[in-house]
Amino acid sequence: MKAIIFDFDGTLANTLPVNYAGFKHVFQEFDNKSLSDEEVKNLFGPPEPEIIKEHLNSDQVEKAIEYYYEVYETHHSHLVDRNKEIEDMLFKLKNHGMKLGVVTGKSRRSFETSLERLKMNNLFDVMITGYDTEYDKPNPEGILKALQKMNMRRNQSMYIGDSDGDIHAGRRANVTTAGAKWLPEYQSSEYTAEPDAIFTHPFDLFHFLKQDLVK
């Protein structure tokens, strides 16, 4: 294995709570509608502005999108903590010469906010956001684009994500695929496609990769 590609929300960062907060505030403010975490989760896939455009009844769409980002940026610091175990995992992978990538459905703006706040700006060789692809996961376009940018073959690469859509995307990309259940909140407790592995701790990945990391 020479490249590891990760999903972001619920995989590399416990950002699901701030995502929930952003959408809940938007739909309460503009549609006077209360959403549960589960209802918000069911909207996930496209970038946040596209979710708002598709599901908001109010005609103040652009205002609602900006409000989402305001909530996301304001609440990020107290809803999302840095995770030392994940950071250590990423640094160790880099030290072993692994190429690292992210494929996320997030918008570039919210993704970069999280990278900056969590001090993860310089860890990745390639970053594909929801606006860098035509199709959302479970379509494998983002993963395949990341492989192309890193000049990696499918049999050299692995994709790790926390949602059922992530597992399907990895499978359809024909790369080794793993489910991540190592954060307090993740999107899917069960998968409708079979991953090659399920990790409940970041360093489970190293046991899986031990042959590739021997130097």
ZADO-1210 file (C-alpha; in nm, 4 decimals, padded with zeros to 6 digits):
<atoms>
<atom x="00.0000" y="00.0000" z="00.0000" code="MET" pos="1"/>
<atom x="00.1376" y="00.3392" z="-00.0988" code="LYS" pos="2"/>
<atom x="-00.1591" y="00.5751" z="-00.0621" code="ALA" pos="3"/>
<atom x="-00.4350" y="00.6161" z="00.1965" code="ILE" pos="4"/>
<atom x="-00.7373" y="00.8293" z="00.1106" code="ILE" pos="5"/>
<atom x="-00.9757" y="00.9342" z="00.3861" code="PHE" pos="6"/>
<atom x="-01.3233" y="01.0739" z="00.4113" code="ASP" pos="7"/>
<atom x="-01.3269" y="01.3750" z="00.6457" code="PHE" pos="8"/>
<atom x="-01.6435" y="01.4263" z="00.8565" code="ASP" pos="9"/>
<atom x="-01.6737" y="01.1442" z="01.1085" code="GLY" pos="10"/>
<atom x="-01.3486" y="00.9882" z="00.9856" code="THR" pos="11"/>
<atom x="-01.0608" y="01.2327" z="01.0359" code="LEU" pos="12"/>
<atom x="-01.2494" y="01.4842" z="01.2485" code="ALA" pos="13"/>
<atom x="-01.5455" y="01.4692" z="01.4841" code="ASN" pos="14"/>
<atom x="-01.7188" y="01.7424" z="01.2838" code="THR" pos="15"/>
<atom x="-02.0635" y="01.5816" z="01.2678" code="LEU" pos="16"/>
<atom x="-02.1863" y="01.7844" z="01.5720" code="PRO" pos="17"/>
<atom x="-02.1005" y="02.1174" z="01.4067" code="VAL" pos="18"/>
<atom x="-02.2563" y="01.9999" z="01.0793" code="ASN" pos="19"/>
<atom x="-02.5747" y="01.9136" z="01.2669" code="TYR" pos="20"/>
<atom x="-02.5712" y="02.2519" z="01.4415" code="ALA" pos="21"/>
<atom x="-02.5285" y="02.4414" z="01.1150" code="GLY" pos="22"/>
<atom x="-02.8215" y="02.2763" z="00.9395" code="PHE" pos="23"/>
<atom x="-03.0460" y="02.2852" z="01.2464" code="LYS" pos="24"/>
<atom x="-02.9907" y="02.6585" z="01.2844" code="HIS" pos="25"/>
<atom x="-03.0563" y="02.7208" z="00.9146" code="VAL" pos="26"/>
<atom x="-03.3824" y="02.5277" z="00.8937" code="PHE" pos="27"/>
<atom x="-03.5058" y="02.6683" z="01.2247" code="GLN" pos="28"/>
<atom x="-03.4202" y="03.0247" z="01.1266" code="GLU" pos="29"/>
<atom x="-03.5464" y="03.0250" z="00.7680" code="PHE" pos="30"/>
<atom x="-03.8179" y="02.7548" z="00.7588" code="ASP" pos="31"/>
<atom x="-03.9169" y="02.7519" z="01.1283" code="ASN" pos="32"/>
<atom x="-03.8520" y="02.3785" z="01.1118" code="LYS" pos="33"/>
<atom x="-03.6830" y="02.1648" z="01.3773" code="SER" pos="34"/>
<atom x="-03.4622" y="01.8822" z="01.2518" code="LEU" pos="35"/>
<atom x="-03.3157" y="01.5930" z="01.4503" code="SER" pos="36"/>
<atom x="-02.9561" y="01.4803" z="01.4068" code="ASP" pos="37"/>
<atom x="-03.0840" y="01.1788" z="01.2131" code="GLU" pos="38"/>
<atom x="-03.2885" y="01.3983" z="00.9786" code="GLU" pos="39"/>
<atom x="-02.9836" y="01.6156" z="00.9146" code="VAL" pos="40"/>
<atom x="-02.7673" y="01.3079" z="00.8567" code="LYS" pos="41"/>
<atom x="-03.0099" y="01.1882" z="00.5896" code="ASN" pos="42"/>
<atom x="-02.9412" y="01.5079" z="00.3928" code="LEU" pos="43"/>
<atom x="-02.5662" y="01.4445" z="00.3709" code="PHE" pos="44"/>
<atom x="-02.3980" y="01.3795" z="00.0371" code="GLY" pos="45"/>
<atom x="-02.3700" y="01.6999" z="-00.1661" code="PRO" pos="46"/>
<atom x="-02.1843" y="02.0106" z="-00.0426" code="PRO" pos="47"/>
<atom x="-02.3729" y="02.2085" z="00.2206" code="GLU" pos="48"/>
<atom x="-02.4936" y="02.4879" z="-00.0124" code="PRO" pos="49"/>
<atom x="-02.6449" y="02.2299" z="-00.2470" code="GLU" pos="50"/>
<atom x="-02.8283" y="02.0641" z="00.0434" code="ILE" pos="51"/>
<atom x="-02.9736" y="02.4000" z="00.1432" code="ILE" pos="52"/>
<atom x="-03.0731" y="02.4853" z="-00.2141" code="LYS" pos="53"/>
<atom x="-03.2502" y="02.1518" z="-00.2527" code="GLU" pos="54"/>
<atom x="-03.4314" y="02.1291" z="00.0804" code="HIS" pos="55"/>
<atom x="-03.4964" y="02.4840" z="00.2048" code="LEU" pos="56"/>
<atom x="-03.8487" y="02.6153" z="00.1456" code="ASN" pos="57"/>
<atom x="-03.7549" y="02.9779" z="00.2093" code="SER" pos="58"/>
<atom x="-03.6544" y="03.1851" z="-00.0926" code="ASP" pos="59"/>
<atom x="-03.3661" y="03.3390" z="00.1080" code="GLN" pos="60"/>
<atom x="-03.1292" y="03.0667" z="-00.0050" code="VAL" pos="61"/>
<atom x="-02.8089" y="03.2700" z="-00.0370" code="GLU" pos="62"/>
<atom x="-02.8677" y="03.4273" z="00.3016" code="LYS" pos="63"/>
<atom x="-02.9276" y="03.0820" z="00.4505" code="ALA" pos="64"/>
<atom x="-02.6048" y="02.9473" z="00.3006" code="ILE" pos="65"/>
<atom x="-02.4033" y="03.2315" z="00.4500" code="GLU" pos="66"/>
<atom x="-02.5784" y="03.1765" z="00.7829" code="TYR" pos="67"/>
<atom x="-02.4764" y="02.8095" z="00.7733" code="TYR" pos="68"/>
<atom x="-02.1113" y="02.9082" z="00.7356" code="TYR" pos="69"/>
<atom x="-02.1414" y="03.1635" z="01.0173" code="GLU" pos="70"/>
<atom x="-02.2777" y="02.8964" z="01.2522" code="VAL" pos="71"/>
<atom x="-02.0149" y="02.6451" z="01.1374" code="TYR" pos="72"/>
<atom x="-01.7295" y="02.8875" z="01.1948" code="GLU" pos="73"/>
<atom x="-01.8659" y="03.0254" z="01.5232" code="THR" pos="74"/>
<atom x="-01.9423" y="02.6906" z="01.6859" code="HIS" pos="75"/>
<atom x="-01.6460" y="02.4934" z="01.5506" code="HIS" pos="76"/>
<atom x="-01.4092" y="02.5692" z="01.8377" code="SER" pos="77"/>
<atom x="-01.6379" y="02.4374" z="02.1126" code="HIS" pos="78"/>
<atom x="-01.8006" y="02.1506" z="01.9203" code="LEU" pos="79"/>
<atom x="-01.4919" y="02.0029" z="01.7501" code="VAL" pos="80"/>
<atom x="-01.1744" y="01.9009" z="01.9327" code="ASP" pos="81"/>
<atom x="-00.8407" y="01.7996" z="01.7895" code="ARG" pos="82"/>
<atom x="-00.7805" y="01.4255" z="01.8114" code="ASN" pos="83"/>
<atom x="-00.4248" y="01.3359" z="01.9065" code="LYS" pos="84"/>
<atom x="-00.4611" y="00.9691" z="01.8087" code="GLU" pos="85"/>
<atom x="-00.5720" y="01.0603" z="01.4568" code="ILE" pos="86"/>
<atom x="-00.2995" y="01.3236" z="01.4257" code="GLU" pos="87"/>
<atom x="-00.0379" y="01.0713" z="01.5396" code="ASP" pos="88"/>
<atom x="-00.1710" y="00.8195" z="01.2883" code="MET" pos="89"/>
<atom x="-00.1428" y="01.0691" z="01.0028" code="LEU" pos="90"/>
<atom x="00.2089" y="01.1785" z="01.0989" code="PHE" pos="91"/>
<atom x="00.3220" y="00.8174" z="01.1313" code="LYS" pos="92"/>
<atom x="00.1793" y="00.7325" z="00.7882" code="LEU" pos="93"/>
<atom x="00.3611" y="01.0301" z="00.6361" code="LYS" pos="94"/>
<atom x="00.6837" y="00.9318" z="00.8090" code="ASN" pos="95"/>
<atom x="00.6541" y="00.5903" z="00.6436" code="HIS" pos="96"/>
<atom x="00.6273" y="00.7596" z="00.3051" code="GLY" pos="97"/>
<atom x="00.2554" y="00.7071" z="00.2508" code="MET" pos="98"/>
<atom x="00.0733" y="00.9483" z="00.0228" code="LYS" pos="99"/>
<atom x="-00.2317" y="01.0888" z="00.2026" code="LEU" pos="100"/>
<atom x="-00.5513" y="01.2206" z="00.0492" code="GLY" pos="101"/>
<atom x="-00.8976" y="01.3388" z="00.1485" code="VAL" pos="102"/>
<atom x="-01.2173" y="01.2921" z="-00.0497" code="VAL" pos="103"/>
<atom x="-01.5082" y="01.4735" z="00.1140" code="THR" pos="104"/>
<atom x="-01.8510" y="01.5913" z="00.0099" code="GLY" pos="105"/>
<atom x="-01.7983" y="01.9119" z="00.2093" code="LYS" pos="106"/>
<atom x="-01.7694" y="02.2491" z="00.0435" code="SER" pos="107"/>
<atom x="-01.4204" y="02.3916" z="00.0127" code="ARG" pos="108"/>
<atom x="-01.5024" y="02.6712" z="00.2600" code="ARG" pos="109"/>
<atom x="-01.6140" y="02.4509" z="00.5508" code="SER" pos="110"/>
<atom x="-01.3388" y="02.1978" z="00.4789" code="PHE" pos="111"/>
<atom x="-01.0683" y="02.4640" z="00.4906" code="GLU" pos="112"/>
<atom x="-01.2191" y="02.6079" z="00.8092" code="THR" pos="113"/>
<atom x="-01.1864" y="02.2676" z="00.9757" code="SER" pos="114"/>
<atom x="-00.8358" y="02.2055" z="00.8418" code="LEU" pos="115"/>
<atom x="-00.7178" y="02.5388" z="00.9795" code="GLU" pos="116"/>
<atom x="-00.8865" y="02.5043" z="01.3195" code="ARG" pos="117"/>
<atom x="-00.7592" y="02.1486" z="01.3629" code="LEU" pos="118"/>
<atom x="-00.4057" y="02.2300" z="01.2402" code="LYS" pos="119"/>
<atom x="-00.4282" y="01.9739" z="00.9598" code="MET" pos="120"/>
<atom x="-00.3473" y="02.2117" z="00.6717" code="ASN" pos="121"/>
<atom x="-00.0205" y="02.0551" z="00.5598" code="ASN" pos="122"/>
<atom x="-00.0870" y="01.6846" z="00.6032" code="LEU" pos="123"/>
<atom x="-00.2411" y="01.5866" z="00.2699" code="PHE" pos="124"/>
<atom x="-00.1013" y="01.5390" z="-00.0783" code="ASP" pos="125"/>
<atom x="-00.4414" y="01.5785" z="-00.2439" code="VAL" pos="126"/>
<atom x="-00.7776" y="01.7126" z="-00.1248" code="MET" pos="127"/>
<atom x="-01.0982" y="01.6598" z="-00.3218" code="ILE" pos="128"/>
<atom x="-01.4090" y="01.8451" z="-00.1991" code="THR" pos="129"/>
<atom x="-01.7716" y="01.8264" z="-00.3024" code="GLY" pos="130"/>
<atom x="-01.7237" y="02.0983" z="-00.5623" code="TYR" pos="131"/>
<atom x="-01.4311" y="01.9199" z="-00.7279" code="ASP" pos="132"/>
<atom x="-01.6510" y="01.6396" z="-00.8609" code="THR" pos="133"/>
<atom x="-01.9615" y="01.6122" z="-01.0741" code="GLU" pos="134"/>
<atom x="-02.1021" y="01.3206" z="-00.8741" code="TYR" pos="135"/>
<atom x="-02.1319" y="01.2682" z="-00.4980" code="ASP" pos="136"/>
<atom x="-02.0385" y="00.9515" z="-00.3107" code="LYS" pos="137"/>
<atom x="-02.1211" y="00.6614" z="-00.3403" code="PRO" pos="138"/>
<atom x="-02.0039" y="00.7453" z="-00.6932" code="ASN" pos="139"/>
<atom x="-01.6272" y="00.6733" z="-00.6932" code="PRO" pos="140"/>
<atom x="-01.5354" y="00.9823" z="-00.8983" code="GLU" pos="141"/>
<atom x="-01.3672" y="01.1638" z="-00.6087" code="GLY" pos="142"/>
<atom x="-01.1538" y="00.8647" z="-00.5120" code="ILE" pos="143"/>
<atom x="-01.0494" y="00.8030" z="-00.8718" code="LEU" pos="144"/>
<atom x="-00.9632" y="01.1705" z="-00.9149" code="LYS" pos="145"/>
<atom x="-00.7471" y="01.1590" z="-00.6006" code="ALA" pos="146"/>
<atom x="-00.5639" y="00.8513" z="-00.7308" code="LEU" pos="147"/>
<atom x="-00.5008" y="01.0249" z="-01.0604" code="GLN" pos="148"/>
<atom x="-00.3623" y="01.3360" z="-00.8910" code="LYS" pos="149"/>
<atom x="-00.1309" y="01.1236" z="-00.6745" code="MET" pos="150"/>
<atom x="-00.0343" y="00.9042" z="-00.9701" code="ASN" pos="151"/>
<atom x="-00.1313" y="00.5928" z="-00.7751" code="MET" pos="152"/>
<atom x="-00.2771" y="00.2658" z="-00.8999" code="ARG" pos="153"/>
<atom x="-00.5873" y="00.1167" z="-00.7423" code="ARG" pos="154"/>
<atom x="-00.4006" y="-00.1856" z="-00.6065" code="ASN" pos="155"/>
<atom x="-00.1596" y="00.0507" z="-00.4255" code="GLN" pos="156"/>
<atom x="-00.4345" y="00.2447" z="-00.2528" code="SER" pos="157"/>
<atom x="-00.6867" y="00.2331" z="00.0289" code="MET" pos="158"/>
<atom x="-00.9975" y="00.4360" z="00.1125" code="TYR" pos="159"/>
<atom x="-01.1299" y="00.4809" z="00.4677" code="ILE" pos="160"/>
<atom x="-01.4664" y="00.6334" z="00.5584" code="GLY" pos="161"/>
<atom x="-01.7391" y="00.6214" z="00.8204" code="ASP" pos="162"/>
<atom x="-02.0563" y="00.6052" z="00.6089" code="SER" pos="163"/>
<atom x="-02.2273" y="00.3390" z="00.4037" code="ASP" pos="164"/>
<atom x="-02.1784" y="00.5652" z="00.1016" code="GLY" pos="165"/>
<atom x="-01.8037" y="00.5693" z="00.1687" code="ASP" pos="166"/>
<atom x="-01.7853" y="00.1904" z="00.1677" code="ILE" pos="167"/>
<atom x="-01.9790" y="00.1704" z="-00.1579" code="HIS" pos="168"/>
<atom x="-01.7582" y="00.4409" z="-00.3137" code="ALA" pos="169"/>
<atom x="-01.4404" y="00.2568" z="-00.2176" code="GLY" pos="170"/>
<atom x="-01.5768" y="-00.0701" z="-00.3483" code="ARG" pos="171"/>
<atom x="-01.6826" y="00.0882" z="-00.6770" code="ARG" pos="172"/>
<atom x="-01.3377" y="00.2468" z="-00.7093" code="ALA" pos="173"/>
<atom x="-01.1930" y="-00.1046" z="-00.6695" code="ASN" pos="174"/>
<atom x="-00.9554" y="-00.0054" z="-00.3910" code="VAL" pos="175"/>
<atom x="-00.9052" y="-00.1665" z="-00.0511" code="THR" pos="176"/>
<atom x="-01.1849" y="-00.0185" z="00.1599" code="THR" pos="177"/>
<atom x="-01.2234" y="00.0164" z="00.5370" code="ALA" pos="178"/>
<atom x="-01.4920" y="00.1474" z="00.7692" code="GLY" pos="179"/>
<atom x="-01.3877" y="00.3919" z="01.0415" code="ALA" pos="180"/>
<atom x="-01.5613" y="00.3671" z="01.3787" code="LYS" pos="181"/>
<atom x="-01.2898" y="00.5307" z="01.5832" code="TRP" pos="182"/>
<atom x="-01.4554" y="00.8666" z="01.6602" code="LEU" pos="183"/>
<atom x="-01.7349" y="00.9348" z="01.9127" code="PRO" pos="184"/>
<atom x="-01.9783" y="00.9981" z="01.6259" code="GLU" pos="185"/>
<atom x="-01.9785" y="00.8340" z="01.2844" code="TYR" pos="186"/>
<atom x="-02.2464" y="00.8156" z="01.0176" code="GLN" pos="187"/>
<atom x="-02.3152" y="00.4427" z="00.9735" code="SER" pos="188"/>
<atom x="-02.3151" y="00.1697" z="01.2373" code="SER" pos="189"/>
<atom x="-02.3771" y="-00.0948" z="00.9696" code="GLU" pos="190"/>
<atom x="-02.2821" y="-00.1186" z="00.6027" code="TYR" pos="191"/>
<atom x="-02.4769" y="-00.2615" z="00.3101" code="THR" pos="192"/>
<atom x="-02.1487" y="-00.3386" z="00.1323" code="ALA" pos="193"/>
<atom x="-01.8743" y="-00.5451" z="00.2939" code="GLU" pos="194"/>
<atom x="-01.5563" y="-00.3483" z="00.3741" code="PRO" pos="195"/>
<atom x="-01.2165" y="-00.5153" z="00.3789" code="ASP" pos="196"/>
<atom x="-01.1750" y="-00.4043" z="00.7398" code="ALA" pos="197"/>
<atom x="-01.3433" y="-00.2061" z="01.0156" code="ILE" pos="198"/>
<atom x="-01.1223" y="00.0027" z="01.2440" code="PHE" pos="199"/>
<atom x="-01.2334" y="00.1013" z="01.5946" code="THR" pos="200"/>
<atom x="-00.9051" y="00.2739" z="01.6807" code="HIS" pos="201"/>
<atom x="-00.6731" y="00.4736" z="01.4515" code="PRO" pos="202"/>
<atom x="-00.3821" y="00.2396" z="01.5187" code="PHE" pos="203"/>
<atom x="-00.5847" y="-00.0608" z="01.4013" code="ASP" pos="204"/>
<atom x="-00.4839" y="00.0681" z="01.0600" code="LEU" pos="205"/>
<atom x="-00.1180" y="-00.0084" z="01.1318" code="PHE" pos="206"/>
<atom x="-00.1939" y="-00.3700" z="01.2177" code="HIS" pos="207"/>
<atom x="-00.3727" y="-00.3956" z="00.8839" code="PHE" pos="208"/>
<atom x="-00.0805" y="-00.2330" z="00.7004" code="LEU" pos="209"/>
<atom x="00.2050" y="-00.4000" z="00.8890" code="LYS" pos="210"/>
<atom x="00.3570" y="-00.5648" z="00.5796" code="GLN" pos="211"/>
<atom x="00.3578" y="-00.2311" z="00.3953" code="ASP" pos="212"/>
<atom x="00.5166" y="-00.0409" z="00.6842" code="LEU" pos="213"/>
<atom x="00.8138" y="-00.2704" z="00.7467" code="VAL" pos="214"/>
<atom x="01.1297" y="-00.0801" z="00.6604" code="LYS" pos="215"/>
</atoms>
